[in-house]
Amino acid sequence: MNRKKLLNISKALKKAKILVVGDMILDEFIWGDVSRISPEAPVPVVEVRSQSNMPGGAANVVSNVRSLGAKSGMAGVIGRDEAGRILKNELARIKADTSGVFQDEKRPTSCKTRIVAHNQQVVRIDREKVGKIDKGMHNKLIQFIKKTISKVDAVILEDYGKGVITASLVNEVVRLAKKYGKIVSVDPKEENFFSYKGVTIITPNHHEAGRALGINIKDKKTLHRAGKEILERFGSEAVLITLGENGMCLFESNGHITHIPTVAKEVYDVSGAGDTVISVLTMALAVKASMLEAAYLSNFAAGIVVGKVGIGTVSPEELKTAIKDR
C-alpha cells in the first residue's frame, strides 16, 4: 500500500462526520501496586495509587473519532446515576455531541471497573443490566437518528450486547442510510450476528465470525469460507475479519481477498482495539478512501493502540509516525 496515499488519507480524517449508535460503557481504572498476598485468601493485595475514568464501549468509538479530529455524535442510553453523569461529562470534555444520549431511570449505566497493578489487569468488576432497552427509549433513538443521519457521512453501529442494538434498529438505520446515501459500519456481537443485513461493512473478529457461522476458523481455507459466507448472507460491500496477532483479512464484494499483516510492535492490552479499527476504517471511508486503503489505515491504528495499557486512542501524530516508520 502506498504510504503517501495513506498519509494523505490520515490527514483528511478530520473532515469526517460520524454518528455512533450503540452500548455506552464507563470504563473505570484503579491503578496500584502489589507487594504481598492477602492472609485472608490466596489473592494479591492491591495498594491503590490512582483512579481514572474513560468512555468505553460505543463511547470509546466516539473518543477514537474525536482524537483524530473528526466530528462525532453519540446516540445511546445511560442511567440517571453517577456513572452516567461521569460518562456524559467525559464525552463533553472531548467535545462530542451528546444530544442523542438519553437517560433511563430504570436502567443503570454499564460500568466496568478494572484493577491494574504493574501494568497487569488483576480483576474486572462489571456493574450493568443486560437486556433490550424499553420501547420508549428505542423510539427516542430512532427519532434522533432520523433527524441526524442526513447531516453525517457515516453511522457506526457499536454492539456490545447490552440491549441498544436490535434488529429493528438496524433495519431502520440501513433503510435511512440507503435513502440518504450514507455508510453504515458494524462492530458486531455474536448474539445479534444475523441482524446486520444490508450494512456497508462489518468487522467481526475471527472468534465471533467462526462461532456465529459454526465454522472452526483454523487456517486460510476456513477463514476464506467464513468471509465469503458473511458477504453472501449480509449483502455487504465488504467484511473485515480481525485476526489478533495475525492482522486482518478483507473480503470485498468484487471478489478480492486481502490479508493484511499486523504492524504492532508490542502488545500490552487489546482492550478497545476493535473500537479503534471500526473508528478509523469508517472515517477513512467517509473521506472517500477505498475499502483496502481504509482497512490498511485501521490496521496501523490498531497496531498503535494495543501497545498502550488500558483503553487507548490514537492521535494524528501517532498515526502519521506509524505509517512513515513502516
C-alpha positions as YAML, in Angstrom:
chain: A
units: angstrom
residues:
- id: 1
  name: MET
  ca: [0.00, 0.00, 0.00]
- id: 2
  name: ASN
  ca: [1.33, 3.43, -0.99]
- id: 3
  name: ARG
  ca: [2.47, 5.23, 2.17]
- id: 4
  name: LYS
  ca: [2.00, 8.69, 0.64]
- id: 5
  name: LYS
  ca: [-1.63, 7.89, -0.18]
- id: 6
  name: LEU
  ca: [-2.24, 6.60, 3.36]
- id: 7
  name: LEU
  ca: [-0.67, 9.74, 4.84]
- id: 8
  name: ASN
  ca: [-2.95, 11.92, 2.72]
- id: 9
  name: ILE
  ca: [-5.99, 9.95, 3.87]
- id: 10
  name: SER
  ca: [-4.90, 10.19, 7.51]
- id: 11
  name: LYS
  ca: [-4.70, 13.99, 7.17]
- id: 12
  name: ALA
  ca: [-8.21, 14.07, 5.72]
- id: 13
  name: LEU
  ca: [-9.81, 12.06, 8.55]
- id: 14
  name: LYS
  ca: [-10.61, 15.24, 10.47]
- id: 15
  name: LYS
  ca: [-13.15, 16.16, 7.77]
- id: 16
  name: ALA
  ca: [-15.35, 13.15, 8.58]
- id: 17
  name: LYS
  ca: [-18.69, 13.48, 10.39]
- id: 18
  name: ILE
  ca: [-19.65, 10.31, 12.22]
- id: 19
  name: LEU
  ca: [-22.69, 9.25, 14.23]
- id: 20
  name: VAL
  ca: [-22.02, 6.41, 16.68]
- id: 21
  name: VAL
  ca: [-25.00, 4.35, 17.85]
- id: 22
  name: GLY
  ca: [-24.66, 1.68, 20.49]
- id: 23
  name: ASP
  ca: [-23.98, 0.48, 24.00]
- id: 24
  name: MET
  ca: [-22.28, 3.10, 26.16]
- id: 25
  name: ILE
  ca: [-19.98, 1.95, 28.97]
- id: 26
  name: LEU
  ca: [-18.00, 3.77, 31.64]
- id: 27
  name: ASP
  ca: [-14.52, 2.26, 31.89]
- id: 28
  name: GLU
  ca: [-13.14, 2.83, 35.36]
- id: 29
  name: PHE
  ca: [-9.49, 2.06, 36.10]
- id: 30
  name: ILE
  ca: [-7.99, 1.60, 39.56]
- id: 31
  name: TRP
  ca: [-4.20, 1.69, 39.33]
- id: 32
  name: GLY
  ca: [-1.97, 0.24, 42.04]
- id: 33
  name: ASP
  ca: [0.92, -1.96, 43.13]
- id: 34
  name: VAL
  ca: [1.09, -5.47, 44.53]
- id: 35
  name: SER
  ca: [3.75, -6.44, 47.07]
- id: 36
  name: ARG
  ca: [2.04, -9.18, 49.09]
- id: 37
  name: ILE
  ca: [-0.65, -11.85, 49.15]
- id: 38
  name: SER
  ca: [-3.68, -11.45, 51.40]
- id: 39
  name: PRO
  ca: [-3.63, -13.51, 54.61]
- id: 40
  name: GLU
  ca: [-7.39, -13.93, 54.20]
- id: 41
  name: ALA
  ca: [-7.30, -15.69, 50.83]
- id: 42
  name: PRO
  ca: [-4.72, -16.52, 48.11]
- id: 43
  name: VAL
  ca: [-5.26, -13.24, 46.27]
- id: 44
  name: PRO
  ca: [-2.98, -10.21, 45.74]
- id: 45
  name: VAL
  ca: [-3.41, -7.11, 47.86]
- id: 46
  name: VAL
  ca: [-3.50, -4.06, 45.58]
- id: 47
  name: GLU
  ca: [-2.33, -0.80, 47.10]
- id: 48
  name: VAL
  ca: [-4.26, 1.85, 45.17]
- id: 49
  name: ARG
  ca: [-2.23, 4.73, 43.71]
- id: 50
  name: SER
  ca: [-4.75, 6.43, 41.43]
- id: 51
  name: GLN
  ca: [-8.07, 6.13, 39.67]
- id: 52
  name: SER
  ca: [-9.27, 7.24, 36.23]
- id: 53
  name: ASN
  ca: [-12.39, 7.11, 34.07]
- id: 54
  name: MET
  ca: [-12.69, 6.74, 30.31]
- id: 55
  name: PRO
  ca: [-15.57, 6.47, 27.84]
- id: 56
  name: GLY
  ca: [-15.99, 2.80, 26.95]
- id: 57
  name: GLY
  ca: [-17.96, 0.67, 24.52]
- id: 58
  name: ALA
  ca: [-19.64, 2.82, 21.89]
- id: 59
  name: ALA
  ca: [-18.44, 5.90, 23.77]
- id: 60
  name: ASN
  ca: [-14.84, 4.76, 23.20]
- id: 61
  name: VAL
  ca: [-15.55, 4.74, 19.46]
- id: 62
  name: VAL
  ca: [-16.55, 8.40, 19.83]
- id: 63
  name: SER
  ca: [-13.28, 9.05, 21.68]
- id: 64
  name: ASN
  ca: [-11.32, 7.48, 18.84]
- id: 65
  name: VAL
  ca: [-13.11, 9.60, 16.25]
- id: 66
  name: ARG
  ca: [-12.57, 12.78, 18.24]
- id: 67
  name: SER
  ca: [-8.90, 12.01, 18.95]
- id: 68
  name: LEU
  ca: [-8.26, 12.12, 15.21]
- id: 69
  name: GLY
  ca: [-10.02, 15.46, 14.88]
- id: 70
  name: ALA
  ca: [-13.28, 14.38, 13.26]
- id: 71
  name: LYS
  ca: [-16.76, 15.39, 14.39]
- id: 72
  name: SER
  ca: [-18.76, 12.76, 16.25]
- id: 73
  name: GLY
  ca: [-22.17, 12.47, 17.82]
- id: 74
  name: MET
  ca: [-23.34, 9.73, 20.17]
- id: 75
  name: ALA
  ca: [-26.72, 8.03, 20.30]
- id: 76
  name: GLY
  ca: [-27.25, 5.71, 23.23]
- id: 77
  name: VAL
  ca: [-28.76, 5.15, 26.66]
- id: 78
  name: ILE
  ca: [-27.30, 5.72, 30.14]
- id: 79
  name: GLY
  ca: [-28.75, 5.57, 33.62]
- id: 80
  name: ARG
  ca: [-29.66, 8.56, 35.73]
- id: 81
  name: ASP
  ca: [-26.77, 7.77, 38.07]
- id: 82
  name: GLU
  ca: [-23.22, 8.80, 38.98]
- id: 83
  name: ALA
  ca: [-21.62, 6.57, 36.34]
- id: 84
  name: GLY
  ca: [-23.87, 8.11, 33.69]
- id: 85
  name: ARG
  ca: [-23.03, 11.62, 34.84]
- id: 86
  name: ILE
  ca: [-19.29, 10.88, 34.67]
- id: 87
  name: LEU
  ca: [-19.61, 9.26, 31.25]
- id: 88
  name: LYS
  ca: [-21.57, 12.15, 29.78]
- id: 89
  name: ASN
  ca: [-19.07, 14.62, 31.26]
- id: 90
  name: GLU
  ca: [-16.17, 12.68, 29.71]
- id: 91
  name: LEU
  ca: [-17.83, 12.91, 26.30]
- id: 92
  name: ALA
  ca: [-18.49, 16.63, 26.79]
- id: 93
  name: ARG
  ca: [-14.84, 17.11, 27.75]
- id: 94
  name: ILE
  ca: [-13.72, 15.81, 24.33]
- id: 95
  name: LYS
  ca: [-16.38, 18.00, 22.66]
- id: 96
  name: ALA
  ca: [-18.54, 15.13, 21.42]
- id: 97
  name: ASP
  ca: [-22.20, 15.85, 20.65]
- id: 98
  name: THR
  ca: [-24.27, 14.15, 23.38]
- id: 99
  name: SER
  ca: [-27.70, 15.37, 22.28]
- id: 100
  name: GLY
  ca: [-28.58, 11.77, 21.35]
- id: 101
  name: VAL
  ca: [-27.68, 10.37, 24.78]
- id: 102
  name: PHE
  ca: [-30.88, 9.53, 26.70]
- id: 103
  name: GLN
  ca: [-31.21, 8.76, 30.39]
- id: 104
  name: ASP
  ca: [-33.27, 5.83, 31.68]
- id: 105
  name: GLU
  ca: [-34.12, 5.96, 35.39]
- id: 106
  name: LYS
  ca: [-34.88, 2.23, 35.42]
- id: 107
  name: ARG
  ca: [-31.57, 1.17, 33.88]
- id: 108
  name: PRO
  ca: [-28.07, 1.61, 35.40]
- id: 109
  name: THR
  ca: [-25.18, 2.85, 33.30]
- id: 110
  name: SER
  ca: [-22.93, -0.05, 32.31]
- id: 111
  name: CYS
  ca: [-19.68, 0.30, 34.27]
- id: 112
  name: LYS
  ca: [-16.59, -1.89, 34.03]
- id: 113
  name: THR
  ca: [-14.01, -1.43, 36.78]
- id: 114
  name: ARG
  ca: [-10.54, -2.77, 36.01]
- id: 115
  name: ILE
  ca: [-7.96, -3.08, 38.77]
- id: 116
  name: VAL
  ca: [-4.48, -2.83, 37.27]
- id: 117
  name: ALA
  ca: [-1.21, -3.49, 39.10]
- id: 118
  name: HIS
  ca: [2.24, -3.26, 37.46]
- id: 119
  name: ASN
  ca: [0.58, -2.91, 34.03]
- id: 120
  name: GLN
  ca: [-1.31, -6.19, 34.54]
- id: 121
  name: GLN
  ca: [-5.07, -6.42, 34.94]
- id: 122
  name: VAL
  ca: [-5.78, -8.18, 38.24]
- id: 123
  name: VAL
  ca: [-9.58, -8.33, 38.07]
- id: 124
  name: ARG
  ca: [-12.55, -6.72, 36.32]
- id: 125
  name: ILE
  ca: [-15.84, -5.87, 38.01]
- id: 126
  name: ASP
  ca: [-18.95, -5.36, 35.85]
- id: 127
  name: ARG
  ca: [-22.00, -3.43, 37.04]
- id: 128
  name: GLU
  ca: [-24.79, -3.39, 34.48]
- id: 129
  name: LYS
  ca: [-28.21, -4.55, 33.37]
- id: 130
  name: VAL
  ca: [-28.20, -6.53, 30.13]
- id: 131
  name: GLY
  ca: [-31.38, -6.62, 28.08]
- id: 132
  name: LYS
  ca: [-33.23, -4.70, 25.40]
- id: 133
  name: ILE
  ca: [-33.92, -1.06, 26.14]
- id: 134
  name: ASP
  ca: [-37.60, -0.26, 26.58]
- id: 135
  name: LYS
  ca: [-39.82, 0.81, 23.70]
- id: 136
  name: GLY
  ca: [-39.83, 4.47, 24.72]
- id: 137
  name: MET
  ca: [-36.01, 4.71, 24.66]
- id: 138
  name: HIS
  ca: [-35.89, 2.76, 21.40]
- id: 139
  name: ASN
  ca: [-38.28, 5.23, 19.77]
- id: 140
  name: LYS
  ca: [-36.27, 8.21, 21.04]
- id: 141
  name: LEU
  ca: [-33.13, 6.78, 19.46]
- id: 142
  name: ILE
  ca: [-34.89, 6.15, 16.15]
- id: 143
  name: GLN
  ca: [-36.28, 9.70, 16.07]
- id: 144
  name: PHE
  ca: [-32.85, 11.15, 16.83]
- id: 145
  name: ILE
  ca: [-31.21, 9.06, 14.08]
- id: 146
  name: LYS
  ca: [-33.89, 10.16, 11.59]
- id: 147
  name: LYS
  ca: [-33.21, 13.80, 12.47]
- id: 148
  name: THR
  ca: [-29.41, 13.43, 12.33]
- id: 149
  name: ILE
  ca: [-28.44, 10.96, 9.61]
- id: 150
  name: SER
  ca: [-28.66, 13.41, 6.71]
- id: 151
  name: LYS
  ca: [-26.02, 15.62, 8.42]
- id: 152
  name: VAL
  ca: [-23.33, 12.94, 8.83]
- id: 153
  name: ASP
  ca: [-21.14, 10.93, 6.45]
- id: 154
  name: ALA
  ca: [-21.44, 7.57, 8.20]
- id: 155
  name: VAL
  ca: [-23.10, 5.68, 11.04]
- id: 156
  name: ILE
  ca: [-21.19, 3.24, 13.23]
- id: 157
  name: LEU
  ca: [-23.28, 0.60, 14.99]
- id: 158
  name: GLU
  ca: [-21.28, -0.48, 18.04]
- id: 159
  name: ASP
  ca: [-22.89, -3.59, 19.54]
- id: 160
  name: TYR
  ca: [-21.64, -4.70, 22.96]
- id: 161
  name: GLY
  ca: [-24.73, -6.85, 23.52]
- id: 162
  name: LYS
  ca: [-26.22, -4.66, 26.27]
- id: 163
  name: GLY
  ca: [-29.53, -4.02, 24.52]
- id: 164
  name: VAL
  ca: [-29.34, -0.83, 22.44]
- id: 165
  name: ILE
  ca: [-28.68, -2.53, 19.09]
- id: 166
  name: THR
  ca: [-31.67, -4.57, 17.95]
- id: 167
  name: ALA
  ca: [-32.80, -5.98, 14.61]
- id: 168
  name: SER
  ca: [-35.47, -3.29, 14.26]
- id: 169
  name: LEU
  ca: [-32.97, -0.50, 14.97]
- id: 170
  name: VAL
  ca: [-30.50, -1.94, 12.44]
- id: 171
  name: ASN
  ca: [-33.23, -2.24, 9.82]
- id: 172
  name: GLU
  ca: [-34.25, 1.40, 10.30]
- id: 173
  name: VAL
  ca: [-30.64, 2.66, 10.18]
- id: 174
  name: VAL
  ca: [-29.98, 0.67, 6.98]
- id: 175
  name: ARG
  ca: [-33.21, 2.00, 5.42]
- id: 176
  name: LEU
  ca: [-32.32, 5.60, 6.27]
- id: 177
  name: ALA
  ca: [-28.70, 5.15, 5.15]
- id: 178
  name: LYS
  ca: [-29.82, 3.90, 1.74]
- id: 179
  name: LYS
  ca: [-32.26, 6.80, 1.45]
- id: 180
  name: TYR
  ca: [-29.54, 9.39, 2.14]
- id: 181
  name: GLY
  ca: [-26.56, 7.54, 0.63]
- id: 182
  name: LYS
  ca: [-24.66, 7.03, 3.90]
- id: 183
  name: ILE
  ca: [-22.11, 4.46, 5.04]
- id: 184
  name: VAL
  ca: [-23.09, 2.03, 7.82]
- id: 185
  name: SER
  ca: [-20.39, 0.02, 9.55]
- id: 186
  name: VAL
  ca: [-20.91, -2.52, 12.34]
- id: 187
  name: ASP
  ca: [-18.73, -3.83, 15.13]
- id: 188
  name: PRO
  ca: [-20.87, -6.91, 15.81]
- id: 189
  name: LYS
  ca: [-21.89, -9.01, 18.76]
- id: 190
  name: GLU
  ca: [-22.23, -12.71, 18.23]
- id: 191
  name: GLU
  ca: [-25.77, -12.90, 19.66]
- id: 192
  name: ASN
  ca: [-27.08, -10.40, 17.07]
- id: 193
  name: PHE
  ca: [-24.86, -11.53, 14.23]
- id: 194
  name: PHE
  ca: [-27.55, -12.10, 11.62]
- id: 195
  name: SER
  ca: [-29.35, -8.81, 12.33]
- id: 196
  name: TYR
  ca: [-26.91, -6.67, 10.33]
- id: 197
  name: LYS
  ca: [-28.01, -7.41, 6.77]
- id: 198
  name: GLY
  ca: [-27.57, -4.59, 4.31]
- id: 199
  name: VAL
  ca: [-24.82, -2.70, 6.16]
- id: 200
  name: THR
  ca: [-21.83, -1.38, 4.20]
- id: 201
  name: ILE
  ca: [-19.14, -3.25, 6.14]
- id: 202
  name: ILE
  ca: [-18.97, -5.48, 9.21]
- id: 203
  name: THR
  ca: [-15.84, -6.04, 11.33]
- id: 204
  name: PRO
  ca: [-16.05, -9.26, 13.40]
- id: 205
  name: ASN
  ca: [-13.04, -10.89, 14.97]
- id: 206
  name: HIS
  ca: [-12.35, -14.45, 13.85]
- id: 207
  name: HIS
  ca: [-13.83, -15.93, 17.05]
- id: 208
  name: GLU
  ca: [-17.13, -14.08, 16.59]
- id: 209
  name: ALA
  ca: [-17.32, -14.96, 12.90]
- id: 210
  name: GLY
  ca: [-16.50, -18.62, 13.47]
- id: 211
  name: ARG
  ca: [-18.95, -19.17, 16.32]
- id: 212
  name: ALA
  ca: [-21.79, -17.33, 14.54]
- id: 213
  name: LEU
  ca: [-21.36, -19.41, 11.39]
- id: 214
  name: GLY
  ca: [-20.50, -22.69, 13.11]
- id: 215
  name: ILE
  ca: [-17.09, -22.74, 11.41]
- id: 216
  name: ASN
  ca: [-13.86, -23.53, 13.22]
- id: 217
  name: ILE
  ca: [-11.57, -20.90, 11.69]
- id: 218
  name: LYS
  ca: [-8.19, -22.57, 11.94]
- id: 219
  name: ASP
  ca: [-6.50, -21.91, 8.60]
- id: 220
  name: LYS
  ca: [-6.69, -19.94, 5.36]
- id: 221
  name: LYS
  ca: [-9.32, -22.25, 3.88]
- id: 222
  name: THR
  ca: [-11.78, -21.93, 6.77]
- id: 223
  name: LEU
  ca: [-11.11, -18.18, 7.08]
- id: 224
  name: HIS
  ca: [-11.93, -17.63, 3.41]
- id: 225
  name: ARG
  ca: [-15.03, -19.80, 3.70]
- id: 226
  name: ALA
  ca: [-16.26, -17.69, 6.64]
- id: 227
  name: GLY
  ca: [-15.56, -14.36, 4.95]
- id: 228
  name: LYS
  ca: [-17.29, -15.35, 1.74]
- id: 229
  name: GLU
  ca: [-20.32, -16.69, 3.60]
- id: 230
  name: ILE
  ca: [-20.74, -13.47, 5.61]
- id: 231
  name: LEU
  ca: [-20.51, -11.40, 2.43]
- id: 232
  name: GLU
  ca: [-23.13, -13.53, 0.71]
- id: 233
  name: ARG
  ca: [-25.55, -13.63, 3.65]
- id: 234
  name: PHE
  ca: [-25.29, -9.94, 4.53]
- id: 235
  name: GLY
  ca: [-25.15, -8.41, 1.06]
- id: 236
  name: SER
  ca: [-22.45, -6.02, 2.27]
- id: 237
  name: GLU
  ca: [-19.76, -4.29, 0.25]
- id: 238
  name: ALA
  ca: [-17.06, -5.78, 2.46]
- id: 239
  name: VAL
  ca: [-16.23, -7.84, 5.55]
- id: 240
  name: LEU
  ca: [-13.11, -7.18, 7.61]
- id: 241
  name: ILE
  ca: [-12.23, -10.10, 9.89]
- id: 242
  name: THR
  ca: [-9.67, -9.21, 12.54]
- id: 243
  name: LEU
  ca: [-7.19, -11.95, 13.43]
- id: 244
  name: GLY
  ca: [-5.41, -10.71, 16.56]
- id: 245
  name: GLU
  ca: [-1.64, -11.06, 16.24]
- id: 246
  name: ASN
  ca: [-2.13, -12.29, 12.66]
- id: 247
  name: GLY
  ca: [-3.53, -8.98, 11.43]
- id: 248
  name: MET
  ca: [-6.79, -8.86, 9.49]
- id: 249
  name: CYS
  ca: [-8.37, -10.12, 6.28]
- id: 250
  name: LEU
  ca: [-10.54, -8.00, 3.98]
- id: 251
  name: PHE
  ca: [-13.21, -9.65, 1.81]
- id: 252
  name: GLU
  ca: [-14.74, -7.38, -0.85]
- id: 253
  name: SER
  ca: [-17.90, -7.93, -2.87]
- id: 254
  name: ASN
  ca: [-15.83, -7.71, -6.08]
- id: 255
  name: GLY
  ca: [-14.17, -11.00, -5.07]
- id: 256
  name: HIS
  ca: [-10.89, -9.54, -3.83]
- id: 257
  name: ILE
  ca: [-9.46, -11.05, -0.64]
- id: 258
  name: THR
  ca: [-6.53, -9.29, 1.04]
- id: 259
  name: HIS
  ca: [-4.62, -10.45, 4.10]
- id: 260
  name: ILE
  ca: [-3.11, -7.51, 6.00]
- id: 261
  name: PRO
  ca: [-0.35, -8.50, 8.45]
- id: 262
  name: THR
  ca: [-0.20, -6.83, 11.86]
- id: 263
  name: VAL
  ca: [2.10, -3.84, 12.34]
- id: 264
  name: ALA
  ca: [2.00, -3.96, 16.16]
- id: 265
  name: LYS
  ca: [5.49, -3.81, 17.66]
- id: 266
  name: GLU
  ca: [4.41, -4.67, 21.21]
- id: 267
  name: VAL
  ca: [1.09, -5.86, 22.60]
- id: 268
  name: TYR
  ca: [0.22, -4.75, 26.13]
- id: 269
  name: ASP
  ca: [-3.57, -4.59, 26.06]
- id: 270
  name: VAL
  ca: [-6.08, -5.45, 23.32]
- id: 271
  name: SER
  ca: [-8.97, -3.74, 25.18]
- id: 272
  name: GLY
  ca: [-10.72, -1.39, 22.80]
- id: 273
  name: ALA
  ca: [-8.69, -2.38, 19.73]
- id: 274
  name: GLY
  ca: [-11.86, -3.26, 17.84]
- id: 275
  name: ASP
  ca: [-13.24, 0.20, 18.63]
- id: 276
  name: THR
  ca: [-10.16, 1.77, 17.08]
- id: 277
  name: VAL
  ca: [-10.40, -0.41, 13.97]
- id: 278
  name: ILE
  ca: [-14.00, 0.46, 13.19]
- id: 279
  name: SER
  ca: [-13.45, 4.15, 14.01]
- id: 280
  name: VAL
  ca: [-10.54, 4.65, 11.63]
- id: 281
  name: LEU
  ca: [-12.00, 2.34, 8.97]
- id: 282
  name: THR
  ca: [-15.27, 4.29, 8.89]
- id: 283
  name: MET
  ca: [-13.62, 7.72, 8.96]
- id: 284
  name: ALA
  ca: [-11.41, 6.72, 6.05]
- id: 285
  name: LEU
  ca: [-14.41, 5.51, 4.03]
- id: 286
  name: ALA
  ca: [-16.18, 8.78, 4.88]
- id: 287
  name: VAL
  ca: [-13.37, 10.77, 3.25]
- id: 288
  name: LYS
  ca: [-13.56, 8.60, 0.10]
- id: 289
  name: ALA
  ca: [-10.76, 6.09, 0.76]
- id: 290
  name: SER
  ca: [-11.16, 2.70, -0.90]
- id: 291
  name: MET
  ca: [-12.06, -0.32, 1.23]
- id: 292
  name: LEU
  ca: [-8.49, -1.57, 1.03]
- id: 293
  name: GLU
  ca: [-6.97, 1.80, 1.94]
- id: 294
  name: ALA
  ca: [-9.37, 2.15, 4.87]
- id: 295
  name: ALA
  ca: [-8.51, -1.35, 6.11]
- id: 296
  name: TYR
  ca: [-4.76, -0.69, 5.93]
- id: 297
  name: LEU
  ca: [-5.14, 2.58, 7.82]
- id: 298
  name: SER
  ca: [-7.25, 0.92, 10.54]
- id: 299
  name: ASN
  ca: [-4.57, -1.76, 10.88]
- id: 300
  name: PHE
  ca: [-1.93, 0.91, 11.57]
- id: 301
  name: ALA
  ca: [-4.20, 2.48, 14.20]
- id: 302
  name: ALA
  ca: [-4.85, -0.87, 15.89]
- id: 303
  name: GLY
  ca: [-1.11, -1.54, 15.99]
- id: 304
  name: ILE
  ca: [-0.67, 1.66, 17.98]
- id: 305
  name: VAL
  ca: [-3.48, 1.18, 20.48]
- id: 306
  name: VAL
  ca: [-2.57, -2.39, 21.51]
- id: 307
  name: GLY
  ca: [0.80, -1.03, 22.62]
- id: 308
  name: LYS
  ca: [-0.94, 1.02, 25.33]
- id: 309
  name: VAL
  ca: [-2.20, -0.13, 28.72]
- id: 310
  name: GLY
  ca: [-5.92, 0.46, 29.22]
- id: 311
  name: ILE
  ca: [-8.48, 1.73, 26.74]
- id: 312
  name: GLY
  ca: [-6.46, 3.86, 24.35]
- id: 313
  name: THR
  ca: [-6.99, 6.13, 21.38]
- id: 314
  name: VAL
  ca: [-4.74, 7.23, 18.54]
- id: 315
  name: SER
  ca: [-3.57, 10.77, 17.82]
- id: 316
  name: PRO
  ca: [-2.95, 12.15, 14.30]
- id: 317
  name: GLU
  ca: [0.78, 12.38, 15.10]
- id: 318
  name: GLU
  ca: [0.96, 8.74, 16.23]
- id: 319
  name: LEU
  ca: [-0.82, 7.55, 13.09]
- id: 320
  name: LYS
  ca: [1.41, 9.64, 10.87]
- id: 321
  name: THR
  ca: [4.56, 8.29, 12.55]
- id: 322
  name: ALA
  ca: [3.37, 4.69, 12.33]
- id: 323
  name: ILE
  ca: [2.76, 5.00, 8.58]
- id: 324
  name: LYS
  ca: [6.11, 6.70, 7.95]
- id: 325
  name: ASP
  ca: [8.08, 4.18, 10.03]
- id: 326
  name: ARG
  ca: [6.64, 1.17, 8.30]
...
